[in-house]
Amino acid sequence: MVWEHVQIEQGNSFSGNSGNDTIHIPRGAAIGNLMLTVRAKNGATRNSEHNAVMQTIAESIEEIKVMAGSRVIFEASGQACQDWNTYRMGRLPYRDFDQRPGGTYPSGWQEAVFNIPFGRFPGDEVVGLPAPLYGALDLKLKYDFTVSATNGFATGTAERDLYMDIMPAKSDSQLRSMKVLEHRKVRDHTTISSGIEPVALTTDPVRQLRQIMVSCYETGVAEGVDITKLGFFVDHQEKFATQDWNAIQYMNAEVCKLNYRQVINKIQTSATTHTYKTMIPNVSPIFTPEDAGSEDAYITTTGDQVSIVMGSGENGVLVLHSDVIPRCAFIDFDASLTMRNLVSRNVLDLTLKMTQGAAGGAVEIHEQNVAPAIG
């Protein structure tokens, strides 16, 4: 018996430009991974106006949630899903950032893949989703595709594909012995100018903490400014030594062998100095102009903002690099993928401590736990 890659949906339209859709997941076999692909057609003029955050597929998917009955197995925004997978794989999951005016697919369309892994690594049969044990299994999507000719998408064009990787057949006892990864968002926070912000994580008699992801973003602000340090404490004892945000990011990059690159294909400027807000705080850009007369174009950066100086209405390709996973730091208790260093939640107190350095950073805290198949 071998793993199978199975289609659930292909080219299905979303119910509208914004809303909530529910997709029922087949429960005939244990599942290792769901792969959701979303695409939408750019506006009639372009997709990113001057001095505006780029409208992306990841930004438009506000929540991805996998529910086994009332139990939350996976919960994250589209952006957080791709951030976590970047750490898992060492590269940004597939995205087509085409900024051209909307045309015939694929020209002028954007597309992105959201992997929802239930195992520690591809092919994991110890940890996964034992779907036959659950009475119901659903993927719930909350979305909002900005409709705009100049800074968004064409109305009614968003569609999706959904596939799953299923394991070889397992007995009931094998399914019940599997471990399950539970990924959930803990809380949002906005940083203040200084001080330590404690974040209490829930204790639990059967679950074990595997990873924590903290993301922090503010337009035009570099890494390690709004949050300067992270530390983690178990029963008031330091379990993960309080360390600089930047140092944790560099350690994460080394662990996942990071090769981070975004390619924005066929951008089109709308001002003599056209600024893109990339959401990559320490961005390293390379720009290639494509129109005659724009060969002297040059770029400048401020935090995550890239300004391209050349004529309005010009075209080119923008490549964005980062030596760390943008906006994110991970505290990983299972870098070896062996589950030998997980943190028991059967304690009195679990606290993440964030040292703040400036006001205005938008923070999300996520956690990933190892849990029993039933429970």
C-alpha distance (Angstrom), angle and dihedral (degrees) to the residues before:
residue distance angle dihedral
M1 . . .
V2 3.80 . .
W3 3.78 139.4 .
E4 3.81 115.8 -85.9
H5 3.82 131.0 -150.0
V6 3.81 105.9 -143.8
Q7 3.81 131.2 -169.7
I8 3.81 118.0 -130.2
E9 3.82 99.6 166.7
Q10 3.81 134.7 3.5
G11 3.81 123.9 -170.5
N12 3.81 94.8 -14.5
S13 3.80 115.2 164.3
F14 3.78 122.3 -126.5
S15 3.81 114.5 -113.5
G16 3.81 91.2 -110.5
N17 3.80 144.1 -33.3
S18 3.81 89.1 -70.5
G19 3.78 134.1 11.7
N20 3.79 143.0 77.6
D21 3.81 128.2 -60.6
T22 3.82 128.5 -172.4
I23 3.81 122.7 -154.2
H24 3.81 119.5 -167.8
I25 3.81 112.1 -134.6
P26 3.84 119.1 -144.1
R27 3.81 111.7 -112.2
G28 3.80 102.1 -160.1
A29 3.81 97.4 110.0
A30 3.80 142.2 13.5
I31 3.82 111.6 -80.0
G32 3.79 126.4 -139.0
N33 3.78 100.3 -178.3
L34 3.81 144.8 -2.0
M35 3.82 117.5 -146.8
L36 3.80 115.1 -159.3
T37 3.82 118.6 -172.7
V38 3.81 118.8 -168.8
R39 3.80 127.4 -173.7
A40 3.81 136.0 176.1
K41 3.80 137.3 176.8
N42 3.81 118.6 -109.0
G43 3.79 122.6 -120.1
A44 3.80 120.2 -84.3
T45 3.83 94.5 -97.6
R46 3.81 106.4 29.0
N47 3.79 140.1 -50.7
S48 3.81 103.1 -117.0
E49 3.78 122.6 50.1
H50 3.80 122.3 -158.2
N51 3.82 115.0 -75.0
A52 3.81 93.7 5.1
V53 3.78 133.9 118.0
M54 3.79 108.0 -100.1
Q55 3.78 112.7 -103.0
T56 3.80 104.4 -124.8
I57 3.77 137.4 173.3
A58 3.82 90.3 -117.1
E59 3.80 90.9 54.6
S60 3.81 90.8 48.5
I61 3.82 94.4 55.8
E62 3.79 99.6 76.9
E63 3.80 98.0 178.6
I64 3.79 138.3 9.5
K65 3.79 113.3 -169.1
V66 3.80 131.4 175.8
M67 3.80 113.6 -161.6
A68 3.80 128.1 -169.5
G69 3.79 96.8 -164.1
S70 3.81 102.6 -57.7
R71 3.82 93.7 -21.0
V72 3.81 116.4 105.0
I73 3.81 109.8 -136.9
F74 3.80 98.6 168.6
E75 3.81 131.6 11.0
A76 3.82 126.7 170.0
S77 3.78 143.0 120.2
G78 3.79 118.0 -102.9
Q79 3.80 90.0 -102.8
A80 3.82 93.6 48.7
C81 3.81 90.2 47.3
Q82 3.80 90.6 55.2
D83 3.83 92.4 43.6
W84 3.81 91.8 53.6
N85 3.81 91.1 47.1
T86 3.79 90.1 49.7
Y87 3.80 88.3 60.3
R88 3.80 90.9 43.9
M89 3.82 94.8 50.9
G90 3.82 104.5 23.7
R91 3.79 94.2 -122.0
L92 3.78 139.1 66.7
P93 3.83 111.3 -87.7
Y94 3.78 114.5 -113.0
R95 3.81 115.6 -62.1
D96 3.80 130.1 164.5
F97 3.81 106.2 -154.2
D98 3.82 96.2 -175.5
Q99 3.84 106.6 164.4
R100 3.80 98.4 -173.8
P101 3.81 120.7 119.6
G102 3.78 111.4 -81.2
G103 3.80 114.1 -83.7
T104 3.78 140.1 143.5
Y105 3.82 111.1 -29.3
P106 2.98 125.4 -61.2
S107 3.82 94.3 17.9
G108 3.81 109.6 83.4
W109 3.80 94.8 4.9
Q110 3.78 130.0 115.7
E111 3.79 123.5 -144.6
A112 3.81 135.8 -178.6
V113 3.80 138.1 179.6
F114 3.81 122.7 -138.8
N115 3.79 114.2 -165.1
I116 3.80 115.5 -160.1
P117 3.82 103.6 -164.0
F118 3.79 120.7 -163.8
G119 3.81 94.2 -176.9
R120 3.79 134.7 60.4
F121 3.80 92.1 -114.8
P122 3.83 138.2 -4.5
G123 3.78 110.3 -66.7
D124 3.82 95.4 21.5
E125 3.82 109.4 152.7
V126 3.81 97.1 171.1
V127 3.80 93.1 63.7
G128 3.80 119.5 36.5
L129 3.78 144.6 102.0
P130 3.85 112.4 -66.7
A131 3.80 92.8 -155.6
P132 3.85 97.8 176.9
L133 3.83 89.5 65.4
Y134 3.80 93.2 63.2
G135 3.78 127.2 79.9
A136 3.81 92.1 -145.5
L137 3.80 135.2 13.2
D138 3.80 122.1 -172.0
L139 3.78 139.8 172.7
K140 3.81 109.8 -146.4
L141 3.82 120.3 -163.8
K142 3.80 126.4 -166.6
Y143 3.81 112.8 -169.4
D144 3.79 144.4 168.7
F145 3.81 118.2 -171.8
T146 3.81 108.7 -167.0
V147 3.81 107.7 -130.0
S148 3.81 111.6 -145.0
A149 3.79 137.8 131.9
T150 3.82 92.0 -138.7
N151 3.81 106.6 25.3
G152 3.78 110.2 23.2
F153 3.79 145.7 15.4
A154 3.79 138.0 -49.8
T155 3.79 112.7 -97.7
G156 3.80 119.3 -95.4
T157 3.80 96.9 6.0
A158 3.83 101.9 110.1
E159 3.79 114.5 114.0
R160 3.78 138.3 161.7
D161 3.81 147.0 -152.1
L162 3.79 123.5 -152.7
Y163 3.81 127.3 -165.0
M164 3.79 133.4 168.0
D165 3.80 135.7 -155.7
I166 3.80 110.8 -136.9
M167 3.80 127.1 -163.5
P168 3.81 127.6 -126.1
A169 3.81 113.1 -82.7
K170 3.81 115.3 -70.5
S171 3.77 133.0 -166.7
D172 3.80 121.7 -116.0
S173 3.80 91.0 -103.7
Q174 3.82 91.2 50.8
L175 3.79 90.6 50.5
R176 3.80 91.9 49.7
S177 3.81 91.8 50.2
M178 3.82 92.9 55.3
K179 3.78 122.0 107.2
V180 3.81 120.6 -130.2
L181 3.81 129.0 -145.6
E182 3.81 112.2 -136.0
H183 3.79 114.2 -163.8
R184 3.78 118.8 -173.1
K185 3.76 142.8 159.4
V186 3.81 111.7 -111.5
R187 3.80 102.8 -169.3
D188 3.81 149.6 -41.5
H189 3.79 123.6 -116.4
T190 3.81 139.0 177.4
T191 3.79 114.4 -143.8
I192 3.81 122.9 -122.1
S193 3.79 126.6 -150.3
S194 3.82 96.6 -87.4
G195 3.79 145.7 -15.7
I196 3.79 138.1 76.1
E197 3.80 118.2 -71.3
P198 3.84 112.0 -155.4
V199 3.81 117.0 -152.4
A200 3.80 114.6 -162.7
L201 3.80 114.8 -146.5
T202 3.78 119.2 -156.3
T203 3.79 120.5 -100.8
D204 3.80 119.9 -134.1
P205 3.82 134.5 -177.9
V206 3.83 96.8 -134.7
R207 3.80 108.8 24.8
Q208 3.82 127.3 88.7
L209 3.79 125.4 -153.9
R210 3.80 114.0 -122.0
Q211 3.82 107.5 168.6
I212 3.80 142.3 -1.6
M213 3.81 122.8 -155.0
V214 3.80 121.2 -163.9
S215 3.80 118.3 -173.1
C216 3.80 123.9 -171.4
Y217 3.81 127.5 179.6
E218 3.78 137.8 171.1
T219 3.81 123.2 165.4
G220 3.80 112.1 -100.5
V221 3.83 94.6 4.2
A222 3.81 122.9 121.0
E223 3.81 127.1 -130.5
G224 3.80 118.5 -77.6
V225 3.82 96.5 23.3
D226 3.82 106.2 97.5
I227 3.82 91.1 34.4
T228 3.79 114.0 27.6
K229 3.82 102.9 174.4
L230 3.82 142.0 15.9
G231 3.80 130.4 -159.0
F232 3.79 135.3 170.3
F233 3.80 127.1 -147.2
V234 3.82 133.1 -166.5
D235 3.82 114.5 -161.7
H236 3.82 87.3 -15.2
Q237 3.81 92.6 -56.1
E238 3.80 118.7 117.6
K239 3.81 108.5 -108.0
F240 3.81 97.1 167.2
A241 3.80 110.4 32.3
T242 3.81 114.4 -117.4
Q243 3.79 103.9 -101.4
D244 3.80 140.3 171.9
W245 3.81 114.9 -84.2
N246 3.81 91.0 -125.9
A247 3.82 92.9 50.1
I248 3.81 90.9 52.8
Q249 3.80 90.0 49.3
Y250 3.81 92.1 51.8
M251 3.81 90.2 48.1
N252 3.83 89.3 50.8
A253 3.81 90.5 50.2
E254 3.80 90.6 52.3
V255 3.81 93.8 47.4
C256 3.81 94.4 50.9
K257 3.84 94.6 36.3
L258 3.79 88.8 -124.4
N259 3.80 122.0 -143.3
Y260 3.80 102.7 171.8
R261 3.80 120.2 -175.8
Q262 3.80 136.1 150.1
V263 3.81 120.4 -167.8
I264 3.80 116.1 -158.4
N265 3.76 103.4 -163.5
K266 3.79 123.0 -151.1
I267 3.79 100.8 -5.9
Q268 3.80 115.9 -172.8
T269 3.79 120.9 -152.2
S270 3.80 123.5 -136.5
A271 3.81 99.5 -170.8
T272 3.81 137.9 36.5
T273 3.80 86.8 -106.1
H274 3.81 106.7 32.4
T275 3.83 116.5 -168.0
Y276 3.79 124.0 -158.7
K277 3.82 120.6 -165.4
T278 3.78 100.4 -145.9
M279 3.85 102.8 178.8
I280 3.84 87.8 -130.3
P281 3.83 101.8 116.2
N282 3.83 97.1 -162.2
V283 3.78 96.5 32.8
S284 3.81 122.6 175.8
P285 3.83 106.8 -161.9
I286 3.80 133.3 -167.3
F287 3.81 117.9 -167.7
T288 3.80 127.7 -165.3
P289 3.84 115.5 -168.9
E290 3.79 116.3 -146.8
D291 3.82 104.7 -170.9
A292 3.80 126.3 84.8
G293 3.78 111.7 -105.9
S294 3.81 94.7 28.3
E295 3.81 96.4 84.5
D296 3.82 90.8 110.9
A297 3.82 92.7 59.9
Y298 3.79 115.2 132.6
I299 3.78 136.4 -175.7
T300 3.79 136.6 -138.3
T301 3.82 130.3 -170.6
T302 3.81 136.3 -147.3
G303 3.78 111.3 -178.9
D304 3.80 104.2 -56.4
Q305 3.81 94.5 -13.7
V306 3.80 119.4 104.5
S307 3.81 117.2 -166.2
I308 3.81 118.8 -162.9
V309 3.80 114.1 -160.3
M310 3.82 112.5 -154.4
G311 3.78 139.0 92.2
S312 3.80 123.9 -43.5
G313 3.80 115.0 -99.8
E314 3.80 94.7 26.5
N315 3.81 124.3 139.6
G316 3.78 134.1 -138.5
V317 3.79 148.3 134.2
L318 3.80 121.7 -93.8
V319 3.82 120.5 -160.7
L320 3.81 117.1 -166.4
H321 3.80 122.7 -160.9
S322 3.79 132.5 -174.6
D323 3.81 130.3 -175.9
V324 3.83 90.3 -150.3
I325 3.81 134.6 37.4
P326 3.82 100.3 -86.1
R327 3.83 117.8 -107.6
C328 3.82 93.2 -9.9
A329 3.79 140.6 105.2
F330 3.81 123.7 -177.7
I331 3.79 129.2 -155.4
D332 3.80 101.9 -157.6
F333 3.80 123.3 -168.9
D334 3.80 92.9 175.0
A335 3.80 106.0 48.5
S336 3.83 87.5 135.5
L337 3.85 90.7 56.7
T338 3.82 88.9 -134.2
M339 3.86 98.9 106.6
R340 3.82 89.1 -132.2
N341 3.80 95.5 122.8
L342 3.81 102.2 43.4
V343 3.81 117.3 140.6
S344 3.79 115.5 -118.3
R345 3.79 113.2 -128.0
N346 3.80 89.6 -158.6
V347 3.81 90.2 100.1
L348 3.79 137.6 98.3
D349 3.81 100.1 -106.8
L350 3.82 139.6 16.0
T351 3.80 116.3 -178.2
L352 3.80 134.0 175.8
K353 3.81 111.9 -158.8
M354 3.82 120.3 -155.8
T355 3.80 119.8 -167.5
Q356 3.82 109.0 -147.8
G357 3.78 123.7 -147.6
A358 3.81 104.6 174.0
A359 3.78 140.1 12.9
G360 3.80 126.2 -106.2
G361 3.81 105.0 43.0
A362 3.82 114.3 140.2
V363 3.81 106.2 -136.3
E364 3.81 132.0 -166.6
I365 3.81 123.4 -174.8
H366 3.81 119.8 -159.4
E367 3.78 131.0 178.4
Q368 3.79 134.6 -163.2
N369 3.81 121.3 -153.9
V370 3.78 136.4 -173.9
A371 3.81 109.1 -130.3
P372 3.82 139.1 172.4
A373 3.79 118.1 -90.1
I374 3.80 89.8 -113.6
G375 3.79 116.9 34.9
